[in-house]
């Protein structure tokens, strides 16, 4: 089922279960990766961590894609060791870089060089999540470098950020790097996050609900949601 939300150009795909969302989104991303490889010989994808994409990553890892031609990086990560429980690097390796997708190249965000990220841009796909505080990527309310990270003219593809609600120091893709993706997807689950997204599409301070920075800057954002 597809519904157009009135206040911004957001296409929302609504699913009856999280399992159905995972399978359908994995197939859709697989189709986009195959298309990019067919057209350009390679594909690039920036993905988010957190618990929400776990089922989808596991389904995506089994998609019949020439993964050897795919490079995966992160939208953001905590500045912790790659084997730390809170590392997005670890989460992606355990849940996505498995099965067929184990053949993909993985570029960790921690320690990445700006030119390495720029070489992957525009990403074929950028997959975002969102917290109940309205943060996406590591665009946290009251982040010390939030203004720089969300500056539409920011030339750097990534930036460090610290914020009260973020826990560890973070590194994140900047707004221009995110919205330049050929396909921009927001994956959220649960009634609380749906309510936050609905609120974010109304007028208000973008720094208080930072997902607004993406909603207002991107031309098209696809949202996949299940209760």
GIDA-V212287 format. One record per residue. RES is the residue in one small letter. SS is DSSP state (a for helix, b for strand, c for the rest). PHI is phi in whole degrees, 0 to 359 (999 if undefined). NEAR is the number of other ideal C-beta (glycine too) atoms within 10 Angstrom. Layout:
res->[RES & RES]
ss->[SS & SS]
phi->[PHI & PHI]
near->[NEAR & NEAR]
//
This chain:
res->[x & x & x & x & x & x & x & x & x & x & x & x & x & x & x & x & x & x & x & x & x & x & x & x & x & x & x & x & x & x & x & x & x & x & x & x & x & x & x & x & x & x & x & x & x & x & x & x & x & x & x & x & x & x & x & x & x & x & x & x & x & x & x & x & x & x & x & x & x & x & x & x & x & x & x & x & x & x & x & x & x & x & x & x & x & x & x & x & x & x & x & x & x & x & x & x & x & x & x & x & x & x & x & x & x & x & x & x & x & x & x & x & x & x & x & x & x & x & x & x & x & x & x & x & x & x & x & x & x & x & x & x & x & x & x & x & x & x & x & x & x & x & x & x & x & x & x & x & x & x & x & x & x & x & x & x & x & x & x & x & x & x & x & x & x & x & x & x & x & x & x & x & x & x & x & x & x & x & x & x & x & x & x & x & x & x & x & x & x & x & x & x & x & x & x & x & x & x & x & x & x & x & x & x & x & x & x & x & x & x & x & x & x & x & x & x & x & x & x & x & x & x & x & x & x & x & x]
ss->[c & b & b & b & b & c & c & c & c & b & b & b & b & b & b & c & c & a & a & a & a & a & a & a & a & a & a & a & a & a & a & a & a & a & a & a & a & a & a & a & c & c & b & b & b & b & b & c & c & c & c & c & c & a & a & a & a & a & a & a & c & c & c & c & c & c & a & a & a & b & b & b & b & b & c & b & b & b & c & c & c & c & c & c & c & c & c & a & a & a & a & a & a & a & a & c & c & c & a & a & a & a & a & c & b & b & b & c & c & c & c & c & c & a & a & a & a & a & c & c & c & c & c & c & b & b & b & b & c & c & c & c & c & c & c & b & c & c & b & c & c & c & c & c & c & a & a & a & a & c & c & c & c & c & c & c & c & b & b & b & b & c & c & a & a & a & c & c & c & b & b & b & b & c & a & a & a & a & a & c & c & c & c & b & b & b & b & b & b & c & a & a & a & a & a & a & a & a & a & a & c & c & c & c & c & c & c & c & c & c & a & a & a & a & a & a & a & c & c & c & b & b & b & b & b & b & c]
phi->[999 & 240 & 228 & 268 & 283 & 289 & 277 & 217 & 278 & 237 & 268 & 248 & 264 & 248 & 236 & 286 & 212 & 291 & 293 & 294 & 301 & 302 & 294 & 291 & 291 & 299 & 295 & 295 & 294 & 302 & 299 & 293 & 295 & 297 & 295 & 297 & 295 & 296 & 277 & 237 & 84 & 199 & 221 & 227 & 215 & 253 & 235 & 258 & 261 & 81 & 278 & 302 & 277 & 304 & 298 & 295 & 300 & 296 & 289 & 295 & 298 & 256 & 288 & 281 & 234 & 283 & 297 & 296 & 257 & 248 & 247 & 247 & 227 & 253 & 289 & 199 & 203 & 277 & 278 & 228 & 297 & 296 & 260 & 289 & 300 & 262 & 279 & 292 & 306 & 299 & 300 & 290 & 297 & 285 & 249 & 252 & 278 & 226 & 52 & 297 & 289 & 297 & 280 & 289 & 274 & 242 & 249 & 298 & 280 & 293 & 86 & 292 & 270 & 303 & 292 & 292 & 290 & 301 & 295 & 269 & 267 & 289 & 297 & 298 & 219 & 235 & 253 & 257 & 243 & 207 & 270 & 290 & 270 & 86 & 280 & 221 & 50 & 247 & 277 & 267 & 306 & 68 & 299 & 291 & 239 & 301 & 299 & 290 & 294 & 256 & 289 & 301 & 260 & 296 & 274 & 288 & 283 & 215 & 205 & 273 & 210 & 235 & 206 & 304 & 272 & 267 & 76 & 292 & 302 & 238 & 234 & 218 & 296 & 273 & 304 & 299 & 295 & 289 & 283 & 282 & 303 & 294 & 222 & 248 & 235 & 248 & 248 & 226 & 219 & 97 & 294 & 295 & 290 & 299 & 294 & 296 & 297 & 301 & 293 & 295 & 278 & 263 & 295 & 157 & 289 & 296 & 289 & 276 & 229 & 298 & 302 & 299 & 301 & 287 & 301 & 276 & 262 & 275 & 283 & 215 & 226 & 267 & 244 & 250 & 223 & 221 & 290]
near->[7 & 8 & 12 & 9 & 14 & 7 & 11 & 15 & 12 & 19 & 13 & 18 & 18 & 14 & 18 & 10 & 11 & 17 & 13 & 11 & 24 & 24 & 16 & 16 & 23 & 20 & 13 & 18 & 24 & 18 & 12 & 18 & 26 & 17 & 14 & 22 & 18 & 11 & 10 & 12 & 9 & 16 & 27 & 25 & 24 & 28 & 26 & 25 & 22 & 13 & 10 & 21 & 25 & 16 & 19 & 24 & 23 & 17 & 22 & 28 & 19 & 13 & 18 & 8 & 23 & 16 & 21 & 11 & 19 & 22 & 19 & 23 & 25 & 25 & 24 & 28 & 27 & 20 & 16 & 18 & 12 & 13 & 9 & 13 & 8 & 13 & 22 & 25 & 22 & 17 & 21 & 23 & 17 & 13 & 20 & 23 & 18 & 15 & 14 & 16 & 23 & 12 & 13 & 20 & 15 & 16 & 17 & 17 & 23 & 17 & 10 & 17 & 11 & 12 & 8 & 13 & 21 & 13 & 12 & 21 & 18 & 15 & 26 & 24 & 22 & 29 & 23 & 26 & 23 & 26 & 20 & 11 & 16 & 23 & 24 & 26 & 30 & 29 & 33 & 26 & 19 & 14 & 25 & 15 & 18 & 22 & 10 & 15 & 29 & 25 & 16 & 11 & 6 & 16 & 10 & 15 & 25 & 26 & 22 & 15 & 23 & 16 & 20 & 10 & 11 & 22 & 12 & 12 & 14 & 27 & 21 & 29 & 30 & 23 & 25 & 19 & 27 & 29 & 20 & 15 & 22 & 16 & 20 & 21 & 21 & 24 & 24 & 23 & 21 & 14 & 9 & 11 & 20 & 17 & 11 & 19 & 22 & 11 & 14 & 24 & 18 & 10 & 6 & 12 & 9 & 19 & 17 & 13 & 23 & 29 & 27 & 23 & 24 & 23 & 22 & 15 & 15 & 20 & 7 & 10 & 23 & 16 & 21 & 21 & 20 & 21 & 12]
//
